[in-house]
């Protein structure tokens, strides 16, 4: 959304284009409106949150209910920001249908004495776009893992994350391909379109959360971000500053709530309240003498449950399923040793606030763990209400949109003064205002010089 509101809000034209991040979650829909100020920081103009209806485990089941939730959230944010209308948004995607696959591709260079240029890597990316997919699947993103460069003179090989400017006769690229169900992707576009808003891009949600929660030092040293939402647990691993591995796990906060409701025979909204107010994921850290009394429907006797009993229900799901799958995927990624010597694990999302989760992660996974609070790259005026893990994705989507549209004014993520950067030359045939999935790669590469790419 490129509109100049300088007369209303008093910020400089250079940084006056407002952007919107839209997080369509299983339990909430969050909309955040902001812009980049003259110090290279993101200012928030307004935000809105509504209960998410018609969405289960990240999947849109009822389009009418989902689009009504989106409409409510957007209207609240617009009113808060004093913006008449929102034309377009950067929306997130992460659900059970997300799948990953690994592939490699190589090219032989005719002139091994010439320096490797970006156009060669771009050509390799276009080749990878044409890989055969399972029926009904659409590529969302590609994460280059590494490049192997071979020298024809002596046959020696070496690995590189960014081979531009190097010499070699053969380039082999290794990629992780992230794909999703075409119909599920289409549902997101349809719901947003039905409330008269365009989708600029769909961004993989853990990548967005990483933008708002992770420091550059952590991404360089190696860090895993685990975003525990209502319907899914989303994972992204960074190494040397770039996304290296992504995964969506189909267990999260809502399954814990359903377990409590089933075991205790209480409604899910009552179970959610019980989880938030008295829940813990380590029974030994809970008070067996503190008992909650919960009214139950249909003239049943009130439920009396101790904090320790509640914690045992929660522990079973968190330990066996959520962290069990996280550990499996961390091991499959081949990054465990790197994370142990690097920055470890960062938890975010609404589920990250579960009591004693940090301690359980450190015990189960053997990694240093902290809670990820969004705010990196944002102005000091960011409200405490938004400095919460449940807003990590929405704030990250907003930040991504601003970085994408900002070509010569760079977001300051190190609390310094404003900085400028030379714009990347744009090919003549590149759209000025893309709204398709396959722009993810080029934009993210431009804004924080990563190797993360998206194709369609």
N, C-alpha and C positions, 0 to 999 in steps of 0.2 A: 504494500500500500504506500504509494508515494504522494502524499499530500502535504502542503505547507501550511502549518498552523501557527506560524510565528506571530501573527497578530493576536492570537488568543492566548498563547502561552509564553511568549517573549523569548524564544530561543532562536539562535542564529540560523539563517537559511542553510548554511553549510551542513548543519546537522539536524534539520527540521523534519525529515521524512519519518513518519510514524510507522511502526510495524506491529504486527499482532501475532502472538503465539496462542495456539489452541490445542489443549490437551484433552482428548476424549477418552476418559478412563472408565473403568468398570464401576467405580463408586462415585466419581465426580467428573464434571466437565469444567475446566478452568480456562479462562481467557485473560490474557495480559496484554496491555497496550503500552508501548514505550517508544523512546527515541534516543539517539546518541547526542550527548551534549558536547560542548566545545572543549571539554577536558578529556574526551575520549571515554566517557563513562555512560552507561545506560541509565536513563531516568524513566521511572514508571509514571505513566499518566493515569492509569486506572486498571482495575481488575474486577473480574466477576467469577463467581463459582456457583454451580447449580448441582443438584443431585442428578447422577447419571441414571437414566432409565432406558431400557431397551438394549443394554450392553451387558454381556456375560463373558467373563474370561477374556476381555479385550475384543470380543467379536460383537458386531452389531446384529442383534436378533430382530429387533422391531424398529424399522426405519422411522416411522412416525414418532414414536416415543423418543428415539435418539435425537432426531432433528429438533424436537421441542426442547430438549435439554440443552442442545447447542444454542438455540435461539435465546433461551433464558440467560445463559451464561454470557453470551455476546452482548445482549441488551444491558445487563448489569454493568459490564465493563465499559460499554459506550457511555452510559449515564455517569458512571464514576469519572471517566476521563473527559466528559463534556464534549464528546465527539458525536456528530450527528449520525454518522453511519460508518460501518466497516465494510470495505470492498473486498478484501482478500486476507487470507491467513496462512501461516505456516503451521501445519498440523502434524501430529505425531502418529506413528504406527508401530504397534507391537502387540502380537496376539498369538494364540496357539497355532495358527496356520503358518507362522514364520518358520522357514527351513533354511539350512545351510548346506553347502557342498564345497569341496575343494577342487581346484583345477589348475593346470599350468599351460602356458603357451610360450612359444619361442619364435624368434625371427633371426635369420642369417643376414648379416650386414655386408653389402657389396664393397664398401670401403672401410676396412677396419682401422685405417689411419685417421679417419674423421671422428671428431668428438660426437658422442651420443647426444642427441637433442630431444627435447620434449615431444616433438611431433612423432618420433618413433614410438615412444611409450603410449601416446594417444592412439596411434594406429593399432598397437597391440590391444588396447582397451576396446577399440571398435571391433576387433576380431573376436574378443571374448564375449561381446554382446550377442554374438550369433550362436552361442552354444545351445545345444538341444536341451529343452526343459521338459519336465514331466507335464502331462496334460493339465491345463487349467492353471499353470503357474506363471508368475510374472516376476522378473528380476527387480528387486528393490534397490540393492546396493552391492558393490564389489569392494572388498578390502584387500588391496595388494599386501601380501605377506613379506615378500622380498623379491629381489632380482638377482640372478646369477649371471655374471659377465665372464665370457670365455675369451681368452687371447689366442688368436690363431698361430702366433709365432711359436709359442712353447706349449700350448694347450692348457696353460694354467687357468684356474677359475677362482673367482672371489665373489662374495655376497655383497649386496649394496641395497640400501633402502631408497636411495635417490641417485641413479647412475648418470644423470645428465651431467655432461662435461667429462665423462670417463671415456676410455678407449676399449674396444673389444670387437670381436668378429661375430659373436653370438650373444643374444640377450634372451634369457629364460625368465619369465615372470610367473610367480606363484600367487594365486588368488583364493580368497574365500568369497563365495557367491552367496548372497542372502536373497531369498525369494519368498513370495507369498502367494496366496490364492487370489487369482484375478478377480473373482466375484466379491471377495471380502474387501479388497482394495477399492473396487468400484463402489461398494456401499458407503465407504467413508466419503468419497467424492460426491455421491448423490445426496447424502444427508447435508453436507455443507452447501452444496449448490441449491438445495431446496429452501434454504433460508437466505437466498440471494447473495451468497458470498462465494468468491472464487478461491480455489486452493492453489496457492503459489507452488508449494511442494509438500510432499509427505517425507518426513525425516524419521529415521529409526530412533525410537524414543531413548534408548540408553545412550546414544551418541549425544542427543540433546541434553540429557541430564549431566553428562560429562562436561559439557561446555560451561554449565553453571556451578558445578561442584568441585572440579578438579583443578589443581594448580598446574602450571607448566612444568614445575619441578617434579611433581608426582608422575605426570605423563611421560616425562623423560626417563625417570628411574624405573618405571614399571608399576602399574597399579590396575586393580580390578574394581570396577564400579558395579555394585549390585543394587538395582532399583526394585524395591519390593512394593508393588502396587496393590490394587485390589484384586485384579484378575490374573496378572502375570508377574513373574520375577524376571527382569531384564538384565542381561550381563554384557559388559564390554570391557575388554582388556586393552590398555594402552602400553606401548613400549617405544622408546626413542621418540616420544612425542606424537605417535600415530596410533590410530585404532588398529589392533592386531587380530582381535577375535571377538565375535558377537554371538549371543545365544538368547533365545526367549524360552523360559521355563514355565510350563502351564500350571504352576502352583503359586499362590500368594495369599494376601490377607483374607480374601473372601472365603477360602477353604477353611481357614482357622475358625472364622465366625460360624460357618455352617457346621463344623464339628461340635462347637460349643452348643449351638442350638439343638443339634440332634441328641447329644449325650444328655443334656439337661432338659430336653423337651420344652424349650422356650422359643419365642419368635426370634428371627434373625436380628431385628433391630435391637432387641433386648440383649442378645448375645454379643452384639457389637459393642454396646455400651459397657457390658460386663468386661469384655476384653480390654477396652481402652482404660477403664477406671481401675481395674483390679488385676489385670492380666500380667503374667510374666512367663518367660520361656525356660526358666530354671527353677524346678520345684524346690530345690534345696535353699534357694534364696528367698522363698516366699514364706509368709507367716501362716502357720497351720492353725493359729488361734484366732485369726481375723476372719470372720464369717460374714458373707453377704446374703441377704434375704431377698429373693426375687419372686415377685408375683407371677403366677402362671395362669394361662387362660382355661376356660371350660371348668371353672370351679375346682381346679386341682389344688392340692395343698401347696403353699408357698415353698419354693426351693431354697434350701440352705446349703451353701457351698463355700468352703474355705478357699483362701487364696492358693494354698498348696494344691488342693484338688483341681482348681481351675488351671493352675500352671502345668499339671500333668497332662491335661487335655491339649494344651497349647504346645508343650514340649514335644509330644508325640508327632504332631504334624510338622513342626518347624525342623526338628532334628532329622526325622526319617525322610521327609519329602523335600521341603524347600532347600535346606542346607545339604541334604543328601544329593540332590540333583546338582546343586551349585558345585559341590566338591567333585562330583563326577565330571562335570564340564570343565572345571579348572584343570583337572588331571588330563582330560582329553586335549586340552589346548596346548599342553607341553610347556606351560608358563609357570608352574608352581615354584620352581627354584628361583626364577627371576622375581616373582612376587615376594618370596621370602626374604630375598636380599634387597628388594626395592621398597616401594611405598605400601605394599600390602593391599588391604581391602578397604573400600569406602562404601558404606551403606547409605542409601537414600530412598526416597519414596515414603508414602504414608506408613508402610509397614516397618520402617526402620526405627520408629519410636517405641516399638514393643520393648518393655522393660527387660533388661539383662541380655538383649540380643547381641550386643557387642561382645560380652564375655563368652556367650555360647559360640559365636563365630570363631573367636580366637581359640577356643578349646577344640571345636570340631574340625576347623580348617587349618589350624596352625599358622595363622597369618595375623600380623598386627592389623587392627581394625579400628576405624573411627566412623562417626556419623557425618555424612556429607550435608553441609548446610549451603544452600545456593546463595550466590552473591558475588562470585568472581566476575569482575568486569562491570559491576553495577555501582551506581553512585551511593554515597553514604546515606542518602535519603531513603534507601530501600527500607520499607516498613518491616517491623518485627513480625507482622502477620505473614508476610511473604518469605521471610527468612526461615522457612520450615521445609523439611524434606519433601512434603507432599507437593510443593510447588517447583521442585527441581526441573521437571520436564517442561512445564509451561514456560518458565523463565529461560530455559535452554533453547526452546523453540523460538522465543522472541530474540534471543541473542544471535541465533543462527541467521534469522531473517535480516537482522541489522548488519551482521558481518557480510552477508551475501550482497546486500545492496550498497554497502559502503566500499567504494573503490579507491578512494585516496584519503580516507580518514579512519585510522585504525583504533579499535577498542583497546583501551589500556587495561591489561589484566594484572599489572604489577604496581598499582597505586601510584604511578608516576604522572608526569605531565602529559599533555596531549602529544601524540606522535603522528607522523604522516608516513605513508608508504606509497611507492610508485605503483600505479594501477597496472594490472596485467593486460597486455594488448588483447583485445577481443577480436576473434575471427569475424570476417565480414558476414558470414552466414549464421552467427550465433544469435539466438533470439535475445532481445533486450529485456523482455519481461516473461521469462519462461514459466510455464505452469505444468511441466511434465516431470515424471519421475527421473528421466535420464539426465537431468541437469545437476543432480545431487553431487556427482563427482567433481565436476569442474568448479562449482561454486565453493565447496568446502576446501578444495585444494587452493583456491585463490585466497580465501579468508584466513586460514590458519596453517597454510602450507603443509597440509597433511596429504597422505597418499590415499585417503579414503575416497572411493569413487562410487557413483550410482549409475546404473544403466537401465535401459528398458528394451 
